[in-house]
Structure formats: structure tokens, C-alpha cells
Amino acid sequence: MTEISATTQIAASPQAVWAVLADLASYPQWNPLFREASGQLSAGNKITLKSIHPVNGRTMTVKASVLAAEPGTELRWRSSLPGIITGEHSFTLTPAEGGGTCLVQTETYSGLLGRFSAKTTSRFEASFQSLNQALKERAENPAGNTGLNI
């Protein structure tokens, strides 16, 4: 099993961060990892994500099951190739001391291919940090984001 995580402080409320995160249709405008997303964010629903693989740069489409979609608090989904690899991805939003939001993005991989080399893990961490930074910029400057910020 491998767990990859990235944490960012955002000078916006958890509700403002959630508004950006939950607007799947706007992902092509700002999201460097999940280039497209569609579906309904509520537990039990499926969403479709097109992402750029952090290691090989290829575009991949994943259908994920939404496990939690709690506005201002948590977004979590799971995708898998049964018996091969399962990934559980989450964004946790908590109020930060002094205002703002602490964003923690995590993915836990398990299964036959659920262990990664240090180099691969590092690339995934960099992609998570890039997504967190883009989310931070979009949430902190909602009116100033008209184009892709990657």
C-alpha cells in the first residue's frame, strides 16, 4: 500500500474552497491534474475524471465512485481495476487557525500494483502540490481567474 499526501494553507473559507473543488465543469480552466471532470458529487454516484498521469504524462480516463461529498468539509472517491489496484482520493478541508482553510489532498493505493518506487511517489506528490496550488490561487482570487493557471 502507498499513501501520497500534500497539504496547503488557503486564504479563503472552506466553503469558498469547496465551491471551486465542487465545480467539476470548471476543471479544464484551472486543474493541472484532473483536466476534465463530470458527474454529480454525492455519495453513491459515479464521476468521470480525465487526468494526466504524473509519471508517463499520458491522459487517462477514470470512472470513480463518490464516497463522500460534504460541502466545505470533504470530497472523497474511489476508483479501481479490481484485483490490480485501487485508489481512494480525498480532499479534506478544515478551518485554519486565524482564518482560511487547511487543504489536505491524499490518495491511498492498494492492491497488486499499489506500491510505488520513491521516484514515482515523488512525481505523484509534485502533481498533488501543483493541484493544491492551482486550487489555492483559484479560491483566493475567484474574480481574477479567467484562464488556465498551470
N, C-alpha and C positions, 0 to 999 in steps of 0.2 A: 504494500500500500504506500502511496505517496500523497502528501498533503502540501499544497502550494498556497501561499497567502501573501497579500500585500495590503498595507494599511495606509490611509491618507486622512489628514485633517482637512475639512472643508468649511469655509466661512459662509455657510448657508444652513438653514434649518433642515432637519431630517425630512420634513415634508417637501421642501424645495428640491432636495437631492432625489427623493423618491419620484417627484414629478418628471425629472429628466430620465431617470432609470426606467420608469414605467412607460414612457412614450416610445414604444418599440418602433413606430413609423419614422421617428427622427434619427434612429441609429446611423443611417448612412451619412448624416450630416456631421457626426462627431465621434462615433465609436470606432477606434482603431482595431479592435479585436473582433467584435461582432458587427460585421459590416451591414447585415440586414437581419431583421427580426420581425416575426409576425405571429399572431395568435392572441389569445385572451389570457391575461395574467390573473388567474385564480386557481387555487389548489384543485388538482384533478384534471386540468386542461392540458393540452399539448401546445407547445410553441415550436416554431421553426427558426433556427439560427444559422446564418451563413457566417463562417468565421475564417480568418486567415490562420493557418496552423503556424504557431510560433517557431517550430523547428525547420519545417521544409518550405514554408511560405505558400503552400497550396491552399486554395479555397475549399472548404468542406461544408456540407450542409448536415445539420444535426436536428433531429426531432427530439425534443426533451419534454418530460412530464413535469409540470409545475407542482412542487411540493408545498410551497408557502409563498404567499403574496400578501404581506401585511403592510399596508401603506405607512411609510415613514419609519418602518422597522426592519423588514426582511423580505428579500426575494431569493428563492431557492428552487433549483430544478435539478433533475437527474436525467442523464442520457446513458445509453449502454449498447454495446454489442454483446448480447448475452453469452456468458461463459468466457469472454475475451477481456473486456474492460468495461468498467462502469465509472462514470464521473458524476459527482454531486457538487454543483457550483452554487455558491451563495454570495449574496451581498448583505451585510448586516450594518444597519445604521443605528448609531446611538448618539444621544445628545452629548456634546463635548462640554467639558468644564469651561465656563466663561462664554458659552455660546458656540454655535456651529454644530458640526457633525463629525463623528469619527466613523469613517467607512472602512470596513474590513471585507475584502473580497477573498474568498477561499474556494479551492477545488480539491476534493479528495478523490483520488483514483484508486480503484481496487480491481482485482481480477488477475488473470494470467499475464496481461501486459500493463499492470498497474504500478510497476516500479520503473523509475526513470534514472538515468545517469545524472550526475551533478551538472553537466553541461546542459542537458535537456531541461532539468529543473530550473536552472538559471535563466534559460530563454523564456520559459513559461512565466517566471517571476517578473521578468522585464516586460512581458506583454501585459500582465496584470497591472503593473505600475503605470504603464502607458495608458491603459483604460482608466485607471483611477484618476490620473492627472487630467485626462480629457473630460471626465465626469466632473471633476473639481472646477475646471475652467468654465464649463457649461452652466453648472449650478450657481457659481459665484457671479457670472456675467450673463444672465439669461437674455437680455436685450441685445448684447453685442455679439452674439453667436449666430451668424448667418451662413457660415461656410464650414467646411471640414477643418477641424482643429488638430490634425495629426501631423 
